[in-house]
Amino acid sequence: MARFKRHGFAHDREQIANSQHKTMLTDHDQDVLPRCPRLGHELTFGYCRQEAGRKPCRLILDCWWERFDVRSFLQANLPEEVMAGVERAGAAPPPPKVQSLVDLIQQAKERIAVEKPEP
């Protein structure tokens, strides 16, 4: 097997070729969706990937399927239980608007409490 030096380390060409085909969770984070159907403005995939309390948005499969194979990407990068939740959330009817707003307010309070511990 051919070996060569790169940045001071010996690597097999096969290892490098295989590593180029693997995806990382953040590979598409800078991709832009021109208009989010929920929020009404431009968003990055990175936002959608961790929109709901570090979980993907429930519409992520519907919004991104035309840009890249989002289902395969998420299946390769998320734990099975999180991916199952994405599949269920996409098939379920949206939560009531008031409940959604209450949940978002609660999430914001929790984030602030973590970022600013009480003195």
Short mmCIF file of the C-alpha atoms (twelve columns), coordinates in Angstrom:
data_MODEL
# 
_entry.id   MODEL 
# 
loop_
_atom_site.group_PDB 
_atom_site.id 
_atom_site.type_symbol 
_atom_site.label_atom_id 
_atom_site.label_alt_id 
_atom_site.label_comp_id 
_atom_site.label_asym_id 
_atom_site.label_seq_id 
_atom_site.Cartn_x 
_atom_site.Cartn_y 
_atom_site.Cartn_z 
_atom_site.pdbx_PDB_model_num 
ATOM 1   C CA . MET A 1   0.000   0.000  0.000  1 
ATOM 2   C CA . ALA A 2   1.358   3.379  -0.962 1 
ATOM 3   C CA . ARG A 3   2.291   5.666  1.896  1 
ATOM 4   C CA . PHE A 4   3.227   9.318  1.827  1 
ATOM 5   C CA . LYS A 5   3.956   12.157 4.229  1 
ATOM 6   C CA . ARG A 6   1.535   15.003 4.802  1 
ATOM 7   C CA . HIS A 7   2.025   17.646 7.472  1 
ATOM 8   C CA . GLY A 8   4.667   15.493 9.093  1 
ATOM 9   C CA . PHE A 9   2.448   12.423 9.526  1 
ATOM 10  C CA . ALA A 10  2.429   9.225  7.490  1 
ATOM 11  C CA . HIS A 11  -0.997  8.365  6.077  1 
ATOM 12  C CA . ASP A 12  -2.379  5.604  3.917  1 
ATOM 13  C CA . ARG A 13  -3.998  6.936  0.763  1 
ATOM 14  C CA . GLU A 14  -6.952  4.694  1.465  1 
ATOM 15  C CA . GLN A 15  -7.483  6.248  4.913  1 
ATOM 16  C CA . ILE A 16  -7.437  9.745  3.458  1 
ATOM 17  C CA . ALA A 17  -9.817  8.768  0.649  1 
ATOM 18  C CA . ASN A 18  -12.227 7.221  3.162  1 
ATOM 19  C CA . SER A 19  -12.075 10.218 5.496  1 
ATOM 20  C CA . GLN A 20  -13.004 12.545 2.633  1 
ATOM 21  C CA . HIS A 21  -16.284 10.671 2.163  1 
ATOM 22  C CA . LYS A 22  -17.339 10.814 5.805  1 
ATOM 23  C CA . THR A 23  -19.627 13.633 6.818  1 
ATOM 24  C CA . MET A 24  -19.388 15.741 9.915  1 
ATOM 25  C CA . LEU A 25  -22.373 17.091 11.779 1 
ATOM 26  C CA . THR A 26  -21.430 20.676 10.916 1 
ATOM 27  C CA . ASP A 27  -20.776 20.120 7.168  1 
ATOM 28  C CA . HIS A 28  -23.922 21.962 6.033  1 
ATOM 29  C CA . ASP A 29  -24.243 24.461 8.899  1 
ATOM 30  C CA . GLN A 30  -23.530 27.473 6.671  1 
ATOM 31  C CA . ASP A 31  -25.993 26.442 3.920  1 
ATOM 32  C CA . VAL A 32  -28.789 29.009 3.671  1 
ATOM 33  C CA . LEU A 33  -32.525 28.500 3.330  1 
ATOM 34  C CA . PRO A 34  -33.954 31.654 1.702  1 
ATOM 35  C CA . ARG A 35  -37.179 31.604 3.720  1 
ATOM 36  C CA . CYS A 36  -38.100 29.594 6.794  1 
ATOM 37  C CA . PRO A 37  -41.809 28.670 6.695  1 
ATOM 38  C CA . ARG A 38  -42.034 28.986 10.488 1 
ATOM 39  C CA . LEU A 39  -40.090 32.207 11.070 1 
ATOM 40  C CA . GLY A 40  -40.452 33.895 7.696  1 
ATOM 41  C CA . HIS A 41  -36.840 34.839 7.040  1 
ATOM 42  C CA . GLU A 42  -33.490 33.463 5.899  1 
ATOM 43  C CA . LEU A 43  -31.844 30.814 8.105  1 
ATOM 44  C CA . THR A 44  -28.795 28.585 8.040  1 
ATOM 45  C CA . PHE A 45  -28.974 24.810 8.284  1 
ATOM 46  C CA . GLY A 46  -26.972 25.075 11.512 1 
ATOM 47  C CA . TYR A 47  -29.842 26.968 13.133 1 
ATOM 48  C CA . CYS A 48  -32.422 24.439 11.921 1 
ATOM 49  C CA . ARG A 49  -30.227 21.547 13.055 1 
ATOM 50  C CA . GLN A 50  -30.342 22.715 16.684 1 
ATOM 51  C CA . GLU A 51  -33.360 25.018 16.773 1 
ATOM 52  C CA . ALA A 52  -35.543 23.251 19.321 1 
ATOM 53  C CA . GLY A 53  -33.400 23.051 22.446 1 
ATOM 54  C CA . ARG A 54  -30.414 21.515 20.651 1 
ATOM 55  C CA . LYS A 55  -32.736 19.256 18.655 1 
ATOM 56  C CA . PRO A 56  -33.504 19.696 14.967 1 
ATOM 57  C CA . CYS A 57  -36.533 21.722 13.928 1 
ATOM 58  C CA . ARG A 58  -39.567 19.568 13.294 1 
ATOM 59  C CA . LEU A 59  -39.666 20.797 9.673  1 
ATOM 60  C CA . ILE A 60  -35.993 20.164 8.869  1 
ATOM 61  C CA . LEU A 61  -36.738 17.272 6.499  1 
ATOM 62  C CA . ASP A 62  -39.428 19.215 4.643  1 
ATOM 63  C CA . CYS A 63  -37.393 22.387 4.263  1 
ATOM 64  C CA . TRP A 64  -33.989 21.010 3.264  1 
ATOM 65  C CA . TRP A 65  -34.714 17.956 1.084  1 
ATOM 66  C CA . GLU A 66  -34.336 19.945 -2.166 1 
ATOM 67  C CA . ARG A 67  -30.901 21.306 -1.224 1 
ATOM 68  C CA . PHE A 68  -29.198 18.023 -0.209 1 
ATOM 69  C CA . ASP A 69  -30.081 14.552 1.083  1 
ATOM 70  C CA . VAL A 70  -30.911 15.827 4.558  1 
ATOM 71  C CA . ARG A 71  -32.460 12.549 5.751  1 
ATOM 72  C CA . SER A 72  -29.290 10.531 4.991  1 
ATOM 73  C CA . PHE A 73  -27.117 13.280 6.425  1 
ATOM 74  C CA . LEU A 74  -29.037 13.351 9.720  1 
ATOM 75  C CA . GLN A 75  -29.194 9.550  9.910  1 
ATOM 76  C CA . ALA A 76  -25.399 9.428  9.555  1 
ATOM 77  C CA . ASN A 77  -24.802 12.099 12.202 1 
ATOM 78  C CA . LEU A 78  -27.536 11.839 14.841 1 
ATOM 79  C CA . PRO A 79  -28.227 9.123  17.404 1 
ATOM 80  C CA . GLU A 80  -31.076 6.786  16.418 1 
ATOM 81  C CA . GLU A 81  -33.441 8.104  19.095 1 
ATOM 82  C CA . VAL A 82  -32.958 11.723 17.977 1 
ATOM 83  C CA . MET A 83  -33.501 10.770 14.326 1 
ATOM 84  C CA . ALA A 84  -36.646 8.853  15.286 1 
ATOM 85  C CA . GLY A 85  -37.868 12.020 17.013 1 
ATOM 86  C CA . VAL A 86  -37.208 14.049 13.855 1 
ATOM 87  C CA . GLU A 87  -39.222 11.550 11.802 1 
ATOM 88  C CA . ARG A 88  -42.110 11.591 14.298 1 
ATOM 89  C CA . ALA A 89  -42.115 15.379 14.624 1 
ATOM 90  C CA . GLY A 90  -42.273 15.856 10.860 1 
ATOM 91  C CA . ALA A 91  -45.293 13.545 10.611 1 
ATOM 92  C CA . ALA A 92  -47.172 15.033 13.586 1 
ATOM 93  C CA . PRO A 93  -49.405 18.094 13.366 1 
ATOM 94  C CA . PRO A 94  -47.782 21.297 14.612 1 
ATOM 95  C CA . PRO A 95  -48.242 22.184 18.282 1 
ATOM 96  C CA . PRO A 96  -50.785 24.903 19.134 1 
ATOM 97  C CA . LYS A 97  -49.286 28.379 18.674 1 
ATOM 98  C CA . VAL A 98  -49.790 29.416 22.319 1 
ATOM 99  C CA . GLN A 99  -48.107 26.241 23.577 1 
ATOM 100 C CA . SER A 100 -45.245 26.808 21.146 1 
ATOM 101 C CA . LEU A 101 -44.734 30.355 22.451 1 
ATOM 102 C CA . VAL A 102 -44.832 29.212 26.083 1 
ATOM 103 C CA . ASP A 103 -42.234 26.529 25.293 1 
ATOM 104 C CA . LEU A 104 -39.962 29.051 23.562 1 
ATOM 105 C CA . ILE A 105 -40.189 31.444 26.518 1 
ATOM 106 C CA . GLN A 106 -39.343 28.616 28.926 1 
ATOM 107 C CA . GLN A 107 -36.347 27.569 26.789 1 
ATOM 108 C CA . ALA A 108 -35.097 31.169 26.740 1 
ATOM 109 C CA . LYS A 109 -35.407 31.435 30.526 1 
ATOM 110 C CA . GLU A 110 -33.454 28.202 30.947 1 
ATOM 111 C CA . ARG A 111 -30.693 29.402 28.592 1 
ATOM 112 C CA . ILE A 112 -30.398 32.694 30.460 1 
ATOM 113 C CA . ALA A 113 -30.255 30.898 33.812 1 
ATOM 114 C CA . VAL A 114 -27.400 28.702 32.539 1 
ATOM 115 C CA . GLU A 115 -25.495 31.629 31.010 1 
ATOM 116 C CA . LYS A 116 -25.965 33.968 34.014 1 
ATOM 117 C CA . PRO A 117 -25.820 32.039 37.283 1 
ATOM 118 C CA . GLU A 118 -27.464 33.824 40.178 1 
ATOM 119 C CA . PRO A 119 -24.985 35.627 42.522 1 
# 
